[in-house]
């Protein structure tokens, strides 16, 4: 057994170690090594034996850590002594086994894994005294190494427990093998370096963004309380002075496509509320027409009337009523793109 282990160690040493196992698919291969049959005699005679065995491996990798594997092994030609009706008989024959088990792998290196199997072995002892077969528990441990793009090499210890069927009495088989498998479904053949400790990467500071230019909000209130003539009592027409006072906001919307305006008409409380509501809407639309006539799209204007519902002063005095007869025009702030 020492020669087997030494031989696999040399093979692992000279094989390339720059591959990362990326298994998924069918694999097949073979193995060879010493096979030991323990307690094959019912007498005091020590007839435990060792032979050279060999086998065929086939399996399917579902991923890097789980596979389903089967083997067919010739475990050697052995001599046994068994008791039948108080008489000891000897038999000499060939021992074979068909095994099936799940295979679980742990990759302690990118290209090398420890694995274990636990399943069933259907064995057959074909001897000069007759043919006997049965099913026993099988377990195995091993190491699997990816040597090339498609080839793996392995070292495995397999144990078949308690083969007992008349010719044997609680006989165990130990099988130590070196093997090689060819992986048809391996798709990732890119070399991978040995794992190393990565140094922490310092995050680069995010670039400081320059603040975007913002146009401050701007508003104009046209009312009868100011010096600028706007609307007379019960009127919706706009004076020339009022049109001129709107020009700064008109220029703002003409200069910046992002700019918008909200135009809200108000009245005093004289007269019916429904009438005042309609009058406030008409006055707001008259102001909006100044912007429309300047070429500003209607989608950029919000036009509404609030009638007498939002006074800013008392309607009990003439001065208060004059302040309430007004149109408020507001252009909110916005972010604009500076053109070089």
C-alpha positions as CSV (number, residue, x, y, z in Angstrom):
1,X,0.0,0.0,0.0
2,X,2.9,2.3,0.7
3,X,3.9,2.1,-3.0
4,X,0.4,3.0,-4.1
5,X,0.3,6.1,-1.9
6,X,3.8,7.1,-3.0
7,X,2.9,6.7,-6.7
8,X,-0.1,8.9,-6.4
9,X,1.8,11.5,-4.5
10,X,4.4,11.7,-7.4
11,X,1.6,11.9,-9.9
12,X,-0.1,14.8,-8.1
13,X,3.3,16.5,-7.8
14,X,4.1,16.5,-11.5
15,X,0.5,17.2,-12.7
16,X,-0.5,20.7,-13.5
17,X,-2.3,22.4,-10.5
18,X,-3.7,25.5,-12.2
19,X,-7.2,24.2,-13.0
20,X,-10.4,24.8,-11.2
21,X,-12.9,22.0,-11.2
22,X,-16.1,23.0,-13.0
23,X,-17.8,19.6,-13.3
24,X,-21.2,18.9,-14.7
25,X,-21.8,15.8,-16.8
26,X,-20.7,12.3,-17.5
27,X,-17.3,10.8,-16.5
28,X,-15.7,7.4,-16.9
29,X,-12.5,5.8,-15.9
30,X,-10.7,2.9,-14.3
31,X,-8.7,2.0,-11.2
32,X,-6.3,-0.6,-9.9
33,X,-4.8,-1.6,-6.5
34,X,-4.5,-4.2,-3.8
35,X,-7.6,-6.0,-2.5
36,X,-7.7,-7.5,1.0
37,X,-10.2,-10.2,2.1
38,X,-10.5,-10.4,5.9
39,X,-11.8,-13.3,8.0
40,X,-12.5,-15.6,5.1
41,X,-12.0,-18.7,7.2
42,X,-14.2,-20.2,10.0
43,X,-11.2,-22.2,11.3
44,X,-8.3,-21.0,13.4
45,X,-6.2,-21.0,10.2
46,X,-5.4,-17.5,9.0
47,X,-6.4,-17.6,5.4
48,X,-7.0,-13.9,4.9
49,X,-5.7,-13.0,1.5
50,X,-4.6,-10.1,-0.7
51,X,-4.8,-9.9,-4.4
52,X,-4.5,-7.3,-7.2
53,X,-7.9,-5.9,-8.1
54,X,-9.1,-3.5,-10.8
55,X,-12.3,-1.8,-11.7
56,X,-14.3,0.4,-14.1
57,X,-15.7,3.8,-12.8
58,X,-18.7,5.6,-14.3
59,X,-20.5,8.6,-12.8
60,X,-22.4,11.8,-13.4
61,X,-21.4,15.1,-11.8
62,X,-24.5,17.2,-11.0
63,X,-22.3,20.0,-9.7
64,X,-18.9,20.5,-8.1
65,X,-19.8,18.8,-4.8
66,X,-22.4,16.1,-5.7
67,X,-22.2,13.1,-8.1
68,X,-23.8,9.7,-8.5
69,X,-21.1,7.1,-9.0
70,X,-21.0,3.3,-9.8
71,X,-18.1,0.9,-10.1
72,X,-17.6,-2.7,-11.3
73,X,-14.6,-4.3,-9.7
74,X,-12.7,-7.5,-10.0
75,X,-11.5,-7.9,-6.4
76,X,-9.3,-10.9,-6.9
77,X,-9.2,-14.7,-6.6
78,X,-9.4,-15.8,-3.0
79,X,-9.2,-19.1,-1.1
80,X,-11.8,-19.5,1.7
81,X,-12.7,-22.1,4.3
82,X,-16.2,-22.4,5.5
83,X,-18.2,-24.7,7.8
84,X,-21.1,-26.7,6.4
85,X,-22.9,-29.3,8.7
86,X,-19.9,-29.4,11.0
87,X,-17.5,-30.1,8.2
88,X,-15.0,-27.5,7.0
89,X,-14.9,-27.0,3.2
90,X,-12.5,-25.0,1.2
91,X,-13.4,-23.0,-1.9
92,X,-11.4,-21.0,-4.4
93,X,-13.0,-18.4,-6.6
94,X,-13.2,-15.0,-8.2
95,X,-14.8,-12.1,-6.2
96,X,-16.5,-9.3,-8.0
97,X,-18.6,-6.4,-6.9
98,X,-21.0,-3.8,-8.5
99,X,-21.3,-0.7,-6.3
100,X,-23.6,2.3,-6.5
101,X,-23.5,5.4,-4.2
102,X,-23.7,9.2,-4.0
103,X,-20.4,10.9,-4.0
104,X,-19.9,14.1,-1.9
105,X,-16.9,16.3,-2.5
106,X,-15.2,19.1,-0.5
107,X,-12.7,21.2,-2.4
108,X,-9.9,22.3,-0.1
109,X,-8.1,23.6,-3.2
110,X,-9.6,24.7,-6.5
111,X,-8.3,21.6,-8.3
112,X,-8.3,19.1,-5.4
113,X,-11.2,17.6,-3.4
114,X,-11.7,15.1,-0.6
115,X,-14.8,12.9,-1.1
116,X,-16.8,10.2,0.5
117,X,-19.3,7.6,-0.7
118,X,-21.8,5.5,1.2
119,X,-24.0,3.0,-0.7
120,X,-24.5,-0.6,-1.7
121,X,-22.3,-3.3,-3.1
122,X,-23.8,-6.3,-4.9
123,X,-21.0,-8.9,-4.7
124,X,-20.5,-12.3,-6.3
125,X,-18.2,-15.1,-5.4
126,X,-17.9,-17.5,-8.3
127,X,-15.9,-20.5,-6.9
128,X,-15.3,-24.2,-7.5
129,X,-17.9,-24.9,-4.8
130,X,-20.6,-22.9,-6.5
131,X,-21.7,-19.3,-7.1
132,X,-22.9,-17.1,-4.2
133,X,-24.0,-13.5,-4.2
134,X,-25.6,-10.9,-1.9
135,X,-25.8,-7.2,-1.2
136,X,-23.7,-5.5,1.5
137,X,-23.0,-2.0,2.8
138,X,-20.2,-0.2,1.0
139,X,-18.3,3.0,2.1
140,X,-15.4,4.8,0.5
141,X,-13.1,7.8,1.2
142,X,-10.7,9.4,-1.3
143,X,-9.0,12.4,-2.8
144,X,-9.6,13.6,-6.3
145,X,-7.3,15.9,-8.3
146,X,-7.8,17.5,-11.6
147,X,-4.6,16.9,-13.5
148,X,-5.4,18.2,-16.9
149,X,-8.3,19.9,-18.7
150,X,-10.4,16.7,-18.9
151,X,-8.5,14.1,-16.7
152,X,-8.7,13.6,-13.0
153,X,-6.6,11.2,-10.8
154,X,-7.7,9.8,-7.5
155,X,-6.7,7.7,-4.5
156,X,-9.5,5.8,-2.8
157,X,-10.0,3.4,0.1
158,X,-13.2,1.3,-0.3
159,X,-14.7,-1.0,2.4
160,X,-17.4,-3.7,1.7
161,X,-18.8,-4.7,5.1
162,X,-20.0,-8.1,6.3
163,X,-20.2,-10.3,3.2
164,X,-22.0,-13.3,4.8
165,X,-23.7,-16.0,2.6
166,X,-22.6,-19.4,3.7
167,X,-19.1,-19.4,2.1
168,X,-18.1,-16.4,4.3
169,X,-18.8,-15.5,7.9
170,X,-18.8,-11.7,8.3
171,X,-16.1,-11.3,5.7
172,X,-14.9,-7.8,4.9
173,X,-13.2,-6.5,1.8
174,X,-10.8,-3.6,1.7
175,X,-9.8,-2.2,-1.7
176,X,-7.1,0.5,-2.1
177,X,-6.8,1.9,-5.6
178,X,-5.3,4.6,-7.7
179,X,-7.6,5.6,-10.6
180,X,-8.1,8.0,-13.5
181,X,-11.4,9.5,-14.8
182,X,-12.2,11.3,-18.1
183,X,-14.8,14.1,-17.7
184,X,-16.9,14.5,-20.9
185,X,-19.1,17.3,-19.6
186,X,-16.4,19.6,-18.2
187,X,-17.0,23.0,-19.9
188,X,-14.8,25.4,-18.1
189,X,-11.2,24.8,-19.2
190,X,-9.8,28.1,-18.2
191,X,-6.8,28.0,-15.9
192,X,-7.3,29.3,-12.4
193,X,-4.5,30.5,-10.1
194,X,-3.9,29.1,-6.6
195,X,-6.2,30.8,-4.0
196,X,-4.6,33.7,-2.2
197,X,-5.5,36.2,0.4
198,X,-6.8,39.3,-1.3
199,X,-5.6,42.7,0.0
200,X,-8.5,45.0,0.8
201,X,-9.3,47.4,-2.0
202,X,-9.7,51.0,-1.0
203,X,-12.8,52.5,-2.5
204,X,-12.1,55.5,-4.7
205,X,-13.7,58.6,-3.5
206,X,-16.7,59.6,-5.5
207,X,-16.2,62.7,-7.6
208,X,-17.7,65.8,-6.2
209,X,-20.5,66.9,-8.4
210,X,-20.8,70.6,-9.2
211,X,-24.2,71.9,-8.1
212,X,-26.6,72.3,-10.9
213,X,-27.7,75.8,-11.8
214,X,-31.1,76.6,-10.3
215,X,-33.4,79.4,-11.3
216,X,-35.1,80.9,-8.3
217,X,-38.9,81.2,-8.2
218,X,-40.4,84.4,-9.4
219,X,-43.9,85.8,-9.1
220,X,-45.9,88.9,-10.0
221,X,-49.2,90.0,-8.5
222,X,-51.4,92.3,-10.6
223,X,-54.1,93.9,-8.4
224,X,-56.2,97.1,-8.4
225,X,-54.5,98.1,-5.2
226,X,-51.2,98.9,-6.9
227,X,-50.2,101.8,-9.0
228,X,-50.5,99.8,-12.1
229,X,-54.0,99.9,-13.6
230,X,-55.2,96.3,-14.2
231,X,-58.9,95.5,-14.1
232,X,-61.7,97.9,-13.4
233,X,-64.8,96.9,-11.5
234,X,-66.5,94.0,-13.2
235,X,-64.0,94.0,-16.0
236,X,-61.7,91.3,-17.5
237,X,-59.6,93.3,-20.0
238,X,-55.9,93.9,-19.2
239,X,-54.3,97.4,-19.4
240,X,-51.1,98.2,-21.3
241,X,-49.3,98.9,-18.0
242,X,-50.3,95.4,-16.7
243,X,-49.1,93.8,-19.9
244,X,-45.7,95.6,-19.5
245,X,-45.4,94.5,-15.9
246,X,-45.7,90.8,-17.0
247,X,-42.8,91.1,-19.4
248,X,-40.1,89.9,-16.9
249,X,-41.9,86.6,-16.6
250,X,-42.6,86.4,-20.3
251,X,-38.8,86.8,-20.9
252,X,-38.1,84.1,-18.3
253,X,-40.2,81.5,-20.1
254,X,-38.8,82.5,-23.5
255,X,-35.2,82.1,-22.3
256,X,-35.6,78.8,-20.4
257,X,-37.5,75.9,-21.9
258,X,-37.6,74.4,-18.4
259,X,-39.6,77.3,-16.9
260,X,-43.3,77.1,-16.3
261,X,-46.0,79.5,-14.9
262,X,-49.1,79.2,-12.8
263,X,-51.7,81.9,-13.3
264,X,-54.5,82.2,-10.7
265,X,-57.4,84.8,-10.9
266,X,-59.2,86.3,-7.9
267,X,-62.1,88.6,-7.3
268,X,-63.6,90.5,-4.4
269,X,-66.9,89.4,-2.8
270,X,-69.2,91.8,-4.5
271,X,-71.8,89.9,-6.5
272,X,-72.8,86.2,-6.7
273,X,-70.1,83.7,-5.9
274,X,-70.7,81.7,-9.2
275,X,-70.4,84.9,-11.2
276,X,-67.2,85.8,-9.4
277,X,-65.7,82.4,-10.1
278,X,-66.3,82.8,-13.8
279,X,-64.9,86.3,-13.8
280,X,-61.7,85.1,-12.0
281,X,-61.2,82.4,-14.6
282,X,-61.7,85.0,-17.4
283,X,-59.1,87.4,-15.8
284,X,-56.6,84.5,-15.4
285,X,-57.1,83.6,-19.1
286,X,-56.6,87.2,-20.2
287,X,-53.1,87.2,-18.4
288,X,-52.3,83.7,-19.9
289,X,-53.1,85.1,-23.4
290,X,-50.1,87.5,-23.0
291,X,-47.8,84.5,-22.6
292,X,-49.5,82.6,-25.5
293,X,-49.2,85.7,-27.8
294,X,-45.5,85.8,-27.0
295,X,-45.1,82.2,-28.4
296,X,-45.1,80.2,-25.1
297,X,-46.7,76.8,-25.4
298,X,-50.0,76.3,-23.5
299,X,-48.6,73.1,-21.9
300,X,-46.2,75.2,-19.9
301,X,-49.0,77.3,-18.3
302,X,-51.4,76.3,-15.5
303,X,-54.5,78.6,-15.6
304,X,-57.3,78.7,-13.0
305,X,-59.7,80.9,-11.1
306,X,-60.6,80.9,-7.4
307,X,-63.3,83.6,-7.4
308,X,-63.8,85.2,-4.1
309,X,-62.6,82.2,-2.1
310,X,-59.0,83.3,-1.3
311,X,-59.0,87.0,-0.3
312,X,-55.8,88.6,1.0
313,X,-57.6,91.6,2.6
314,X,-61.0,92.4,4.0
315,X,-63.9,92.8,1.6
316,X,-65.5,95.3,3.9
317,X,-63.5,98.2,2.6
318,X,-62.9,99.6,-0.9
319,X,-59.1,99.3,-0.4
320,X,-59.4,95.6,0.7
321,X,-61.7,94.8,-2.2
322,X,-59.1,96.4,-4.6
323,X,-56.4,94.2,-3.2
324,X,-58.6,91.1,-3.7
325,X,-59.2,91.9,-7.4
326,X,-55.9,90.4,-8.6
327,X,-54.1,87.8,-10.7
328,X,-51.1,86.0,-9.2
329,X,-48.5,84.8,-11.7
330,X,-45.8,82.4,-10.3
331,X,-43.0,80.7,-12.0
332,X,-41.4,78.0,-9.7
333,X,-37.7,77.3,-9.4
334,X,-36.2,74.9,-11.9
335,X,-32.8,73.3,-12.8
336,X,-31.5,74.4,-16.2
337,X,-28.6,73.4,-18.4
338,X,-26.0,76.0,-19.0
339,X,-25.0,76.3,-22.6
340,X,-21.3,77.0,-23.3
